[in-house]
Amino acid sequence: MGTAAESQSQSASARRPGRPSADTRALPDEASILKRGLEAFAELGYDRASARELARRLGVSHNFINDRYGSKAAFWRAVVDFALGAQLAQLPLEEPPGQAPDDAERLRRIVTGFYLTSVDTPQLGRVFVDELSRDTERLDYLYDHYIGPTLQTLVPSIDRLVAAGRMAPIPMDVLFFAVFPPISGMIDLPLARRLGRPHPATPEQLAATAESLATLVINGLLAAGADNR
């Protein structure tokens, strides 16, 4: 039979990385950790969000991120998967089965949903804006896992609108930058208030703003088609 000290040593060595010892405070739950991580990356940017600063904001030990996620880069990916996956799950990206879709209306619903869901996680929009201007592996990750696949779900509707003469052929980069920048109208709240938006805005007012932005974008794209017929 081992001594008490030996038993404690064996218990400590058996403890998995990232788990607190018996005399430390409990860790925040996973969702809280990822939300705080998103807030930190949105405020500081990736480079300024050091592992030590992240740990301080998460309320965990300095080696927690490496123990739990393997690296700061892996933690960033986990944060993005958590926030962006939840946002995309709310969008009507799949075409309705067994019926011919109204392609203009489908695009409008998707873009409206994109703007409206951004209200719940404005930090995600700020992370996106920061990362889109940098040629990094993080941009590769965003494009390969989210931007590219999401745009591809729109291609059938766009092809049908172009074939019907309702939309001019448009490069994918132009389409993205026509749709994405208006998201600032949903997440840049201090400026929106100065421009006259009520504060706090009601859910109905936010929905109306998202609808208006989407209508402007989609009508602009369809008008380009009308001009080229």
Secondary structure, DSSP 4 states (H G I P E B T S, - for coil): ---HHHHHHHHHHHSPTTPPPTTSPPPPPHHHHHHHHHHHHHHHHHHH--HHHHHHHHTS-TTHHHHHHSSHHHHHHHHHHHHHHHHHHTS--SPPTTS---HHHHHHHHHHHHHHHHTT-HHHHHHHHHHHTS-SHHHHHHIIIIIHHHHHHHHHHHHHHHHTTSS----HHHHHHHHSGGGHHHH-HHHHHHTT--SSPPHHHHHHHHHHHHHHHHHHHHHHHHHT-
